[in-house]
Amino acid sequence: MLIRNNLFYLFLTLLSHPVFAADITVTVENIKNTDGAIHIALFTATDNFPDSSTRTEGMVMETEQDSVTGTFSNLPENDYAIAVFHDENGNGKLDKNFFGIPKEPYGFSGNSTGLTPPSFNEASTTLATDDVSLNITLR
């Protein structure tokens, strides 16, 4: 009887906390050449956006055309931001000059055009029960 009651309460607890899973599909545009790979990093508010070493998830995609598309699947409801860069020389990092300015193409969700990276709030999008599609243009 105790096991049945515990299972019943466990079942009620699970029902009271709905779990939504949706996808974020990212299309990276304006790829100028097929050298190297495209790195896509997914962040939540608790990550240190846009530092890719603190990302929630990431993917690396080959550059075979002027755009690539990747999907982060089964994500829980949350706010997410994306940072992208084209690793043209294949060294696995975004190369920067002496002043810290990127030497390789990069972009963010929200397609910020400022001189500095956007804040998480400026670049984030809310994922709920419906899938989200984002287009990011490299600059």
C-alpha positions in Angstrom: 0.0 0.0 0.0 2.9 2.4 0.8 4.4 1.8 -2.6 1.1 2.5 -4.4 0.7 5.8 -2.4 4.2 6.8 -3.2 3.7 6.1 -6.9 0.5 8.0 -6.9 2.2 11.1 -5.3 5.1 10.8 -7.8 2.6 10.7 -10.7 0.8 13.8 -9.3 4.1 15.6 -8.9 5.1 14.9 -12.5 1.7 16.1 -13.7 2.1 19.4 -11.8 5.4 20.2 -13.5 4.9 20.0 -17.2 8.0 19.4 -19.3 8.0 21.1 -22.6 10.5 20.2 -25.3 10.9 22.2 -28.4 13.6 22.9 -31.0 15.7 25.9 -32.0 16.7 25.7 -35.7 19.6 28.1 -36.6 20.4 29.1 -40.1 23.7 30.8 -40.6 23.9 33.0 -43.7 26.5 35.0 -45.5 29.2 32.4 -45.4 31.9 33.8 -47.8 34.0 30.6 -48.3 34.0 26.9 -47.6 37.2 26.9 -45.5 37.0 25.5 -42.0 33.7 25.1 -40.1 30.8 27.0 -38.5 30.7 26.9 -34.7 27.3 27.5 -33.2 26.9 27.9 -29.4 23.7 27.9 -27.4 23.5 29.8 -24.2 21.0 30.3 -21.3 21.0 33.3 -18.9 23.2 31.4 -16.4 26.0 31.0 -19.0 28.6 33.7 -19.6 27.3 34.8 -23.0 29.0 34.9 -25.5 32.0 33.0 -24.1 31.7 29.7 -26.0 33.5 27.8 -23.2 30.5 28.3 -21.0 27.8 27.4 -23.5 24.9 25.1 -22.7 25.2 23.2 -26.0 27.2 23.5 -29.2 27.6 22.2 -32.7 30.2 22.4 -35.5 29.1 22.3 -39.1 31.0 21.9 -42.3 30.8 24.9 -44.7 29.7 23.5 -48.1 27.6 26.5 -49.3 26.7 30.1 -48.4 24.5 29.0 -45.5 24.2 26.1 -43.1 21.3 25.0 -40.8 21.5 23.1 -37.5 18.9 22.3 -34.9 19.2 22.1 -31.1 16.5 19.5 -30.2 14.3 18.8 -27.2 15.2 21.9 -25.3 13.2 22.9 -22.1 11.3 26.1 -21.9 13.8 28.9 -21.3 15.4 32.0 -22.8 18.3 31.2 -25.2 20.9 33.2 -27.1 23.1 32.0 -29.9 26.7 33.0 -30.8 28.2 31.8 -34.1 31.6 32.1 -35.8 33.2 30.8 -39.0 36.5 29.1 -38.0 38.1 29.6 -41.3 41.5 28.3 -40.4 40.2 25.2 -38.4 42.0 26.0 -35.1 38.7 25.6 -33.1 38.6 29.2 -31.8 37.5 32.7 -32.9 40.8 34.4 -33.9 41.1 38.1 -32.8 43.6 40.8 -33.5 45.7 42.6 -30.9 42.8 44.8 -29.8 40.4 41.8 -29.4 38.5 42.5 -32.6 37.5 39.2 -34.4 39.5 38.4 -37.5 37.0 35.7 -38.5 33.3 36.2 -39.4 30.9 36.0 -36.4 27.2 36.7 -35.5 24.6 36.5 -32.8 20.9 35.8 -32.5 19.1 39.1 -32.9 21.7 40.1 -35.5 23.2 42.8 -33.4 25.3 45.2 -35.4 27.0 47.1 -32.6 30.8 47.3 -32.1 30.6 45.1 -29.0 28.8 41.8 -28.5 25.2 42.1 -27.4 24.1 41.3 -23.9 22.3 38.1 -23.3 19.0 40.0 -23.1 19.6 41.7 -26.4 20.3 38.4 -28.2 17.9 36.1 -26.4 14.7 34.5 -27.6 12.1 32.7 -25.6 11.5 29.1 -26.3 8.2 27.7 -25.0 6.1 24.9 -26.5 6.6 25.9 -30.2 9.8 25.4 -32.2 11.8 28.6 -33.0 13.7 29.3 -36.2 16.5 31.9 -36.2 18.5 33.4 -39.1 22.0 34.7 -38.2 24.0 36.7 -40.7 27.8 36.5 -40.4 29.6 39.8 -40.4 
